[in-house]
Amino acid sequence: MALGDLMESRLGHSSSSPSPSPAAAAAAAPVPPLPHRHHNHQNHAADDLPVANGPEPRNGLEVAEVEKPAPVAYLPQVVVLCEQRHQGIDEATAAAAAPSTSGLVSKWRPKDRMKTGCVALVLCLNISVDPPDVIKISPCARMECWIDPFSMVPPKALESIGKTLHSQYERWQPKARYKLQLDPTVEEVKKLCNTCRKYARSERVLFHYNGHGVPKPTSNGEIWVFNKSYTQYIPLPITDLDSWLKTPSIYVFDCSAAGIIVKAFLERLDWSSTSSASSQKDCILLAACEAHQMLPQSAEFPADVFTACLTTPIKMALHWFCKRTLLCGSLDHSLIDQIPGRQNDRKTLLGELNWIFTAITDTIAWNVLPHDLFQRLFRQDLLVASLFRNFLLAERIMRSANCSPVSYPLLPPTHQHHMWDAWDMAAEICLSKLPQLIADPNAEFQPSLFFTEQLMAFEVWLDHGSEDKKPPEQLPIVLQVLLSQSHRFRALVLLGRFLDMGPWAVDLALSVGIFPYVLKLLQTSAMELRQILVFIWTKILSLDKLCQVDLVKDGGHGYFIRFLDSLDAFPEQRAMAAFVIAVIVDGHRTGQEACMNAGLIDVCLSHLQPENPHAQTEPLLLQWLCLCLGKLWEDFPKAQLLGLQTNAPEIVICLLSEPQPEVRAAAVFALGNLLDNTLNGSDDDSDDEEKVKAEINVVRSLLQMSSDGSPLVRSEVAIALTRFASGHNKHLKSVAAEYWKPQSNSLLKSLPSLANISNPSNVYSPNNSIGPVLRVGSDNGAAGRDGRISTSSPIATSSIMHGSPQSDDSSQHSDSGILLRENASNGGLSYARPRPVDNVIYSQFISTMCSVSKDPDPRIASIGRRALSLIDVELVVMKNTRFNSGGPHRGETSSSNYGMARSSSWRDMNSGSSSMKFMTPPVSPPQHDYLIGLRRVCSMEFGQHPINSPDGLADRLLSSASGLSNREPLPQSTIYNWSCGHFSRPLLTVSDDNEETNARREERERIALDYITKCQRSSCKMTSQIASWDTRFDLGTKAALLLPFSPIVVAADENEQIRVWNYSDALPVNSFQNHKLSDRGLSKLLLINELDESLLLAASSDGNVRIWKNFAQKGGQKLVTAFSSVQGHRAAGRSIVIDWQQQSGYLYASGDMSCILVWDLDKEQLLSTIQSTADSAISSLSASQVRSGHFAAGFADGSVRIYDVRSPDRLVYVARPHAPRTEKVVGIGFQPGFDPYKIVSASQAGDIQFLDVRRAAEPYLTIEAHRGSLTALAVHRHAPVVASGSAKQMIKVFSLEGEQLKIIRYQPSFMGQRIGSVNCLSFHPYKSLLAAGASDNALVSIYAEENYK
């Protein structure tokens, strides 16, 4: 079982189109006549609709032969805008998703690795002389270090015991220095301690004291040694011992009443910690028994049973267990000393027993001890860890003899832990095999099943465990299993499953001590381990970024680069390798250099090149290849230069058209990090011209992306361009300032006259987002009073209008202006002259950033303003009075007051002078709350003259001349940190949320089908008004929308105030502003994903689209995405029309422009720009709810066209049903039901035309609904009914046969005032309900059939 097999079906991005649920499948199944029910976005020729103006059916079919579609509901399966990126991305959420360097991650790492450098062994045995305070029993415990001291002469026995103790300790710490003192004096102990501290320096010293031949410690905690002649016992104060050994140190006291020593030590530690400010000493104590206890004297134990447990645990444990097992009668105890093998060879019996013992004691400690104490005692120092594992055994054995070992730090009781049962079982199996193995040395060794069983137990926990349950106690055993080649693969797979459960699981595994093991495994060449090791490292690095240092130090980066370059792994797994490498190079110069030298750039680019036969298409891998490159290039000029030399920009630029926003954003991130933000516009000839050209090419591509449909992408574009602004600061400043260069006569003085240039209406026309001056400069060359605008001006000659992707975009952004600030120095500008070759791109940059600074996403707009502030251009918001009468119809303007509006008072600032004059040009009626201006502000204070014209200029500046400090940090990218969050989430399991979502959708589909069946059979007469809601809108109701599955109506006004109301309970639900900008006007409200978690699309009349979730929760609304649907296209008159098609996921947008823009909201990308082929503006749009890619458009000249985005010609039908009238089409829609060939069109003249596109361009039914006053049309999606509203306070409801079902007249309101014209009509998607709103009052009325419940 490979982790790849486990992951193959689980690691891909979740599809945005869930599989059809049973209800939808049942609904869709019996509809064979609808061949185009596609859920994908492939191009299919429109083979059912006639060609434009073709009166005859295709393929020669007669009308009667065309099969009528079955009236069975089709419910779309496409769900959009529900990916992780739509949960909201900002610096805070991105930082939270990124690998951390503190907090949770800091706890698992041992603060300082320690080593015991020196060991002092002090034996006070005085063999053959018993101490005076000890009365021994008979038979009595005699063995010291498994030697009988009475089996040889005392001196030799003492020496032999000393050497044996030395060798026993040496097995645990072979590299330490060992010093032995046998029956010493005080001076000898002092010399020993000083010598050990000198050798150990800052390392730990172990002091082992065996006091079996001296009295027990005194009540003051003094231990006993001898005088030189061995005639007296000499006390040695513990304070002296501590002062000689210092810290760090560890003491082992094997004597009766050893607890007294521990108590005295603790008192000294308390005293020293209170008397000095120094931190508590690093001192560890192990004592054989408590203060009131004597050592066991039973002959079944050795005399130094505590030392035996600490230094020879396997032998001691088996001797002790042998007397308690059922095998005791048949087993020769002497065989225990003959167990074959070596302790460090796990393929032998002794080695396996030691391995199992280590695993069990580690497990007990990890499950019982606090994690910080476990780290200190069991992971910081190898010798200390061994002694504490063995101390757990000592506690178990000595408690059976009523003796309780003591430690400092104090450990909780462990002698009854159930894992000891597992040890007893392993010991029993070992003892049962022992006679056979000793009798036949060549007998094959059979490994124990202990680790196999423990892995099985761990797997059971994985199947049922969670963060809320007790952690798996087998985790330390899994760690030990990694040492075994036979169990390693399975252990790693299970470990991977555990780590996938979340950051808490990764932290647990790291606290156990997994890190050095998996680091070491990167040195293995085993192919079968590659995938799982990459997965495990992905999980580790998603939690703790600091592991990058260890990986580079051990050369681990090469392992992941080789895996990334391999073609036999799944793309998702290689994406993980790219993630690991990205973390390695993230802010780590050593890692960047190591990966660059290992050829990372070539590896990544080779898999991104389209011509490469092995080029990748998996979005996750593409995303992380780009992020990996971006992180390698980030603030690393050497790698940036290498990237530019290896043609990286051209390769990465190809990814800017990828369908996944994450890939596009990652590509922008990579390109942005190729830009060197340290150039600062130096004019040295030594500048690398090739590098600058390559950067300009990158910037040109980034400028093209500034109108992307995804905020994730636009955010990265804005941040990358801000880096460019920082790096090319002086050149950009000079280009921005060149136009306002002081002349002999002030340019500002002549600005009012500029309004007259090529502008007969005498109003500035909004032709460019950078303001009118740029437009004048590009259109007129040398123009203006005194000829002071010369054609040599960089802005005048750079043809911004032709080169910028924003060249035709301005009408949707008119809320703020531009202010250019500079330092006035003796009347001149202190700017270096820019490179002429770069002026075009610099001008395009300024134009684009002005547009970005008015992005519908507030965060992106703020980044744009920051970029402009770097080049001393700032937005100025100028307040104006709102016009209340006259002029065009509300919501439409003949022209927008941009730039230096004629209602402004102009200030003359002479160069180098603070004298000011005012001149007021003729005033035209302002159209909006705010005007924009493009101004140069010198570093002087404004004069005392107030600007108090009634319609006057700028009563406040949102950005002062001081502006944002250029010393502020640049905005930081979020795509990398946010993308890291993908790997910290579970990758191997499917979320339970999907099951809940599918169940909810099935239920909604069932309800929808039930509603549809009822409304298709209803009379649709709309005879009763079931609700009337006073929305309290100041400007009347512009749009209304009924939610499908709850009694909720959403309404909005021209000020883009959105309110939500429950018409069943007559209670308000929510209220919020669509945006906080000054320029307001609403076009339409639409519902997205109505069968799932519904989203509210609010389209502003400037073309900006904002999509909200949780809009029906009090204060819970959250912006999912925002973009300009007509970005880059002029839409004068603010007459944007828009419609949504759920089946395809397409959003159609147009207006007073020559084309229709088709947006794919799944990809958040402009799919197509369709030329309207008409001379007039589009006034109405309607998407087919039956056929993907079909939509109808009504035009201002009364014509109707049907388009199919899948057809090569796009236009498939043209008609002029309202001829000879030429009033605009107010409403258009596909007829109710599932006949895709019939449409309804209503014109402002009052006629409603019914067309069958299969027959001819002539309507087959005409209804004269209203005379010259039709303002709204609504077509029910399923019920055979249409409704129209008029400016004469009247709504009419018609059947599809033309029968008038109902006339709804608005009653006179309070005080006899009649309410205004019908502004909006909207049917419920599935019920026979109609919502109506009026333009001059705040009422929204809801109508239903007479028997509506």
Disulfide bonds with the S-S distance in Angstrom:
none
